[in-house]
């Protein structure tokens, strides 16, 4: 119990995990002793104090829940490359099931985990190489599912960023144009929304009924906004 000289670094990693961060955030590839000397502060006053003055520690461990055999799922950061590849289809399936149940934020979290697994593997490949492209083609449908969740959660600017990223690589992705068009319409980027919906029709004319519905909705919202603006400005100028 008296050998706690490395515990502050371990505790910092555990706190990063609890906050959803990389457990090795801010660390370099060197030995633990070098890590301790290199970091003036670990970011937590209690850990800084313990690092300066090591002392015996007593740990209270509380059982939060008991999971049935086979139900435990590792966090992506703790998986090997092979485990990540095996986990992605299962996580994808879990996300789809949650989405069907109407649990949209929970589904988005699953899609995010699957994307994180593949992105981690992709970072180890040369951009543009066959393996990199194969991983990217697996990421794209997951990212589109994630964007669908974000549309429903009204997080439109995130949808714009992700769909634009997809379209920078895959100019013929109809789903990315459609979702980006809906996001543009939601934040009143009228010309951009109309351009995206026109691109959808050019790529897949069979979607005309769906696109027409979106354009009618946008036009109706614009009329409502114009009417509200007239009333608002009339009140200002009549004062």
C-alpha positions as a Markdown table, in Angstrom:
| # | Residue | x | y | z |
|---|---|---|---|---|
| 1 | Unk | 0.0 | 0.0 | 0.0 |
| 2 | Unk | 2.9 | 2.4 | 0.5 |
| 3 | Unk | 4.0 | 2.2 | -3.2 |
| 4 | Unk | 1.7 | 4.8 | -4.7 |
| 5 | Unk | 4.3 | 6.9 | -6.6 |
| 6 | Unk | 2.6 | 6.0 | -9.9 |
| 7 | Unk | -1.0 | 6.2 | -8.7 |
| 8 | Unk | -1.6 | 9.9 | -9.7 |
| 9 | Unk | -1.0 | 9.1 | -13.3 |
| 10 | Unk | -3.3 | 6.0 | -13.1 |
| 11 | Unk | -6.0 | 8.1 | -11.4 |
| 12 | Unk | -5.7 | 10.8 | -14.1 |
| 13 | Unk | -6.3 | 8.2 | -16.8 |
| 14 | Unk | -9.3 | 6.8 | -14.9 |
| 15 | Unk | -10.8 | 10.3 | -14.6 |
| 16 | Unk | -10.3 | 10.9 | -18.3 |
| 17 | Unk | -12.2 | 7.6 | -19.0 |
| 18 | Unk | -15.0 | 8.7 | -16.7 |
| 19 | Unk | -15.2 | 12.0 | -18.6 |
| 20 | Unk | -15.3 | 10.1 | -22.0 |
| 21 | Unk | -11.8 | 11.2 | -23.0 |
| 22 | Unk | -8.7 | 9.4 | -24.2 |
| 23 | Unk | -7.2 | 7.9 | -21.0 |
| 24 | Unk | -3.7 | 8.8 | -22.3 |
| 25 | Unk | -4.6 | 12.3 | -23.2 |
| 26 | Unk | -1.7 | 14.7 | -22.8 |
| 27 | Unk | 0.8 | 11.8 | -22.3 |
| 28 | Unk | 3.8 | 11.1 | -24.5 |
| 29 | Unk | 5.5 | 7.8 | -25.3 |
| 30 | Unk | 8.0 | 7.6 | -22.5 |
| 31 | Unk | 8.3 | 5.8 | -19.2 |
| 32 | Unk | 6.0 | 6.7 | -16.2 |
| 33 | Unk | 8.8 | 8.3 | -14.2 |
| 34 | Unk | 9.6 | 10.6 | -17.1 |
| 35 | Unk | 5.9 | 11.4 | -17.5 |
| 36 | Unk | 5.7 | 12.5 | -13.8 |
| 37 | Unk | 8.8 | 14.8 | -14.2 |
| 38 | Unk | 7.5 | 16.2 | -17.5 |
| 39 | Unk | 4.1 | 17.2 | -16.2 |
| 40 | Unk | 4.2 | 20.2 | -13.9 |
| 41 | Unk | 0.6 | 19.6 | -13.1 |
| 42 | Unk | -1.8 | 16.7 | -13.7 |
| 43 | Unk | -4.7 | 19.0 | -13.8 |
| 44 | Unk | -6.1 | 17.9 | -10.4 |
| 45 | Unk | -4.8 | 19.6 | -7.2 |
| 46 | Unk | -5.3 | 16.4 | -5.1 |
| 47 | Unk | -3.3 | 14.3 | -7.5 |
| 48 | Unk | -0.5 | 17.0 | -7.7 |
| 49 | Unk | -0.3 | 16.9 | -3.9 |
| 50 | Unk | -0.2 | 13.1 | -3.8 |
| 51 | Unk | 2.5 | 13.2 | -6.4 |
| 52 | Unk | 4.6 | 15.5 | -4.3 |
| 53 | Unk | 4.0 | 13.7 | -1.1 |
| 54 | Unk | 3.2 | 10.0 | -1.7 |
| 55 | Unk | 1.4 | 8.3 | 1.2 |
| 56 | Unk | -0.5 | 5.1 | 1.9 |
| 57 | Unk | -4.0 | 4.9 | 0.4 |
| 58 | Unk | -7.1 | 3.0 | 1.3 |
| 59 | Unk | -9.6 | 2.3 | -1.5 |
| 60 | Unk | -13.3 | 1.7 | -1.0 |
| 61 | Unk | -14.8 | -0.2 | -3.9 |
| 62 | Unk | -18.5 | -0.1 | -4.5 |
| 63 | Unk | -20.3 | -2.6 | -6.7 |
| 64 | Unk | -22.6 | -0.6 | -9.0 |
| 65 | Unk | -24.2 | -3.4 | -10.9 |
| 66 | Unk | -23.8 | -7.1 | -11.8 |
| 67 | Unk | -23.9 | -7.9 | -15.5 |
| 68 | Unk | -24.9 | -11.4 | -16.9 |
| 69 | Unk | -22.1 | -13.4 | -18.6 |
| 70 | Unk | -21.5 | -12.3 | -22.1 |
| 71 | Unk | -23.2 | -8.9 | -21.7 |
| 72 | Unk | -20.1 | -6.8 | -20.9 |
| 73 | Unk | -18.9 | -4.7 | -23.8 |
| 74 | Unk | -15.5 | -3.1 | -23.7 |
| 75 | Unk | -15.1 | 0.6 | -24.5 |
| 76 | Unk | -13.5 | 1.2 | -27.9 |
| 77 | Unk | -10.3 | 2.5 | -26.4 |
| 78 | Unk | -9.7 | -0.8 | -24.6 |
| 79 | Unk | -10.2 | -3.1 | -27.6 |
| 80 | Unk | -7.6 | -4.6 | -29.9 |
| 81 | Unk | -7.7 | -3.9 | -33.6 |
| 82 | Unk | -9.3 | -7.3 | -34.2 |
| 83 | Unk | -11.9 | -6.7 | -31.4 |
| 84 | Unk | -12.8 | -3.3 | -32.9 |
| 85 | Unk | -13.5 | -4.9 | -36.3 |
| 86 | Unk | -15.6 | -7.6 | -34.7 |
| 87 | Unk | -17.5 | -5.1 | -32.5 |
| 88 | Unk | -18.6 | -2.6 | -35.2 |
| 89 | Unk | -21.4 | -4.7 | -36.8 |
| 90 | Unk | -22.8 | -5.5 | -33.3 |
| 91 | Unk | -22.7 | -1.9 | -32.2 |
| 92 | Unk | -24.3 | -0.9 | -35.5 |
| 93 | Unk | -27.1 | -3.4 | -35.0 |
| 94 | Unk | -27.6 | -2.1 | -31.4 |
| 95 | Unk | -27.8 | 1.5 | -32.7 |
| 96 | Unk | -30.4 | 0.5 | -35.3 |
| 97 | Unk | -32.5 | -1.3 | -32.7 |
| 98 | Unk | -32.4 | 1.7 | -30.3 |
| 99 | Unk | -33.4 | 4.0 | -33.2 |
| 100 | Unk | -36.4 | 1.8 | -34.0 |
| 101 | Unk | -37.4 | 2.0 | -30.4 |
| 102 | Unk | -37.3 | 5.8 | -30.6 |
| 103 | Unk | -34.2 | 6.1 | -28.3 |
| 104 | Unk | -32.5 | 8.5 | -30.7 |
| 105 | Unk | -29.7 | 10.0 | -28.4 |
| 106 | Unk | -28.8 | 6.4 | -27.3 |
| 107 | Unk | -28.7 | 5.3 | -30.9 |
| 108 | Unk | -26.5 | 8.2 | -31.8 |
| 109 | Unk | -24.1 | 7.2 | -29.0 |
| 110 | Unk | -23.9 | 3.7 | -30.4 |
| 111 | Unk | -23.2 | 4.9 | -34.0 |
| 112 | Unk | -20.5 | 7.2 | -32.5 |
| 113 | Unk | -18.8 | 4.3 | -30.8 |
| 114 | Unk | -18.8 | 2.3 | -34.0 |
| 115 | Unk | -17.4 | 5.2 | -35.9 |
| 116 | Unk | -14.7 | 5.7 | -33.3 |
| 117 | Unk | -13.6 | 2.1 | -33.7 |
| 118 | Unk | -13.2 | 2.4 | -37.4 |
| 119 | Unk | -11.6 | 5.9 | -37.2 |
| 120 | Unk | -9.0 | 4.5 | -34.9 |
| 121 | Unk | -8.1 | 1.7 | -37.3 |
| 122 | Unk | -8.2 | 4.2 | -40.3 |
| 123 | Unk | -5.6 | 6.4 | -38.6 |
| 124 | Unk | -3.1 | 3.6 | -38.9 |
| 125 | Unk | -3.5 | 3.4 | -42.7 |
| 126 | Unk | -2.1 | 5.6 | -45.4 |
| 127 | Unk | -4.8 | 8.1 | -46.5 |
| 128 | Unk | -6.2 | 7.0 | -49.9 |
| 129 | Unk | -4.8 | 3.5 | -49.7 |
| 130 | Unk | -7.1 | 0.5 | -50.4 |
| 131 | Unk | -7.4 | -0.4 | -46.7 |
| 132 | Unk | -8.1 | 3.3 | -45.8 |
| 133 | Unk | -10.8 | 3.5 | -48.5 |
| 134 | Unk | -12.4 | 0.3 | -47.3 |
| 135 | Unk | -12.6 | 1.6 | -43.8 |
| 136 | Unk | -13.9 | 4.9 | -45.0 |
| 137 | Unk | -16.7 | 3.2 | -46.9 |
| 138 | Unk | -17.7 | 1.4 | -43.7 |
| 139 | Unk | -17.6 | 4.7 | -41.7 |
| 140 | Unk | -19.9 | 6.6 | -44.2 |
| 141 | Unk | -23.2 | 4.7 | -43.6 |
| 142 | Unk | -22.6 | 4.9 | -39.9 |
| 143 | Unk | -22.0 | 8.6 | -40.1 |
| 144 | Unk | -25.1 | 9.1 | -42.1 |
| 145 | Unk | -27.1 | 7.2 | -39.4 |
| 146 | Unk | -25.5 | 9.4 | -36.8 |
| 147 | Unk | -26.5 | 12.5 | -38.8 |
| 148 | Unk | -30.1 | 11.3 | -39.0 |
| 149 | Unk | -30.1 | 11.1 | -35.2 |
| 150 | Unk | -28.6 | 14.6 | -35.0 |
| 151 | Unk | -31.3 | 15.9 | -37.3 |
| 152 | Unk | -34.0 | 14.6 | -34.9 |
| 153 | Unk | -32.1 | 16.1 | -32.0 |
| 154 | Unk | -32.1 | 19.5 | -33.8 |
| 155 | Unk | -28.3 | 19.6 | -33.8 |
| 156 | Unk | -28.2 | 20.9 | -37.4 |
| 157 | Unk | -24.7 | 22.4 | -37.6 |
| 158 | Unk | -23.1 | 19.1 | -36.7 |
| 159 | Unk | -25.1 | 17.5 | -39.6 |
| 160 | Unk | -23.9 | 20.2 | -42.0 |
| 161 | Unk | -20.3 | 19.5 | -41.0 |
| 162 | Unk | -20.4 | 15.8 | -41.3 |
| 163 | Unk | -22.4 | 15.7 | -44.5 |
| 164 | Unk | -20.1 | 18.2 | -46.1 |
| 165 | Unk | -17.2 | 16.0 | -45.1 |
| 166 | Unk | -18.8 | 13.0 | -46.8 |
| 167 | Unk | -19.6 | 15.0 | -49.9 |
| 168 | Unk | -16.0 | 16.3 | -50.2 |
| 169 | Unk | -15.0 | 12.6 | -50.8 |
| 170 | Unk | -18.2 | 11.1 | -52.3 |
| 171 | Unk | -19.9 | 13.7 | -54.6 |
| 172 | Unk | -22.7 | 11.3 | -55.6 |
| 173 | Unk | -23.9 | 10.4 | -52.1 |
| 174 | Unk | -27.6 | 11.1 | -52.3 |
| 175 | Unk | -28.3 | 10.6 | -48.6 |
| 176 | Unk | -25.7 | 13.1 | -47.6 |
| 177 | Unk | -27.2 | 15.8 | -49.9 |
| 178 | Unk | -30.7 | 15.1 | -48.6 |
| 179 | Unk | -29.7 | 15.3 | -44.9 |
| 180 | Unk | -27.6 | 18.4 | -45.5 |
| 181 | Unk | -30.5 | 19.9 | -47.4 |
| 182 | Unk | -32.8 | 19.3 | -44.4 |
| 183 | Unk | -30.2 | 20.8 | -42.1 |
| 184 | Unk | -29.8 | 23.9 | -44.3 |
| 185 | Unk | -33.5 | 24.3 | -44.4 |
| 186 | Unk | -33.8 | 24.1 | -40.6 |
| 187 | Unk | -31.3 | 26.9 | -40.1 |
| 188 | Unk | -32.8 | 29.1 | -42.9 |
| 189 | Unk | -30.0 | 28.6 | -45.4 |
| 190 | Unk | -32.7 | 28.6 | -48.2 |
| 191 | Unk | -30.5 | 28.8 | -51.3 |
| 192 | Unk | -28.2 | 26.1 | -50.0 |
| 193 | Unk | -31.1 | 23.8 | -49.1 |
| 194 | Unk | -32.7 | 24.3 | -52.5 |
| 195 | Unk | -29.3 | 23.5 | -54.2 |
| 196 | Unk | -28.9 | 20.3 | -52.2 |
| 197 | Unk | -32.4 | 19.1 | -52.9 |
| 198 | Unk | -31.9 | 19.9 | -56.6 |
| 199 | Unk | -28.7 | 17.7 | -56.5 |
| 200 | Unk | -30.8 | 14.9 | -54.9 |
| 201 | Unk | -33.2 | 15.0 | -57.8 |
| 202 | Unk | -30.4 | 15.1 | -60.3 |
| 203 | Unk | -28.9 | 12.0 | -58.8 |
| 204 | Unk | -32.1 | 10.1 | -58.1 |
| 205 | Unk | -35.3 | 11.4 | -59.8 |
| 206 | Unk | -37.3 | 8.7 | -58.0 |
| 207 | Unk | -37.0 | 10.8 | -54.8 |
| 208 | Unk | -39.1 | 13.7 | -56.3 |
| 209 | Unk | -42.1 | 13.1 | -54.0 |
| 210 | Unk | -39.9 | 13.2 | -50.9 |
| 211 | Unk | -38.0 | 16.3 | -52.1 |
| 212 | Unk | -41.2 | 18.0 | -53.1 |
| 213 | Unk | -42.5 | 17.5 | -49.6 |
| 214 | Unk | -39.4 | 19.0 | -48.1 |
| 215 | Unk | -39.5 | 22.0 | -50.4 |
| 216 | Unk | -43.2 | 22.6 | -49.7 |
| 217 | Unk | -42.5 | 22.5 | -46.0 |
| 218 | Unk | -39.7 | 25.0 | -46.4 |
| 219 | Unk | -41.9 | 27.3 | -48.4 |
| 220 | Unk | -44.6 | 27.1 | -45.8 |
| 221 | Unk | -42.1 | 28.0 | -43.0 |
| 222 | Unk | -40.8 | 30.9 | -45.1 |
| 223 | Unk | -44.4 | 32.3 | -45.5 |
| 224 | Unk | -45.0 | 32.0 | -41.7 |
| 225 | Unk | -41.7 | 33.7 | -41.0 |
| 226 | Unk | -42.5 | 36.5 | -43.4 |
| 227 | Unk | -45.9 | 37.0 | -41.8 |
| 228 | Unk | -44.3 | 37.1 | -38.3 |
| 229 | Unk | -41.6 | 39.6 | -39.5 |
| 230 | Unk | -44.3 | 41.9 | -40.9 |
| 231 | Unk | -46.2 | 41.9 | -37.7 |
| 232 | Unk | -43.0 | 42.4 | -35.7 |
| 233 | Unk | -41.7 | 45.3 | -37.8 |
| 234 | Unk | -45.1 | 46.9 | -38.1 |
| 235 | Unk | -45.2 | 47.1 | -34.3 |
| 236 | Unk | -41.7 | 48.7 | -34.3 |
| 237 | Unk | -42.5 | 51.3 | -36.9 |
| 238 | Unk | -45.9 | 52.2 | -35.4 |
| 239 | Unk | -44.4 | 53.2 | -32.1 |
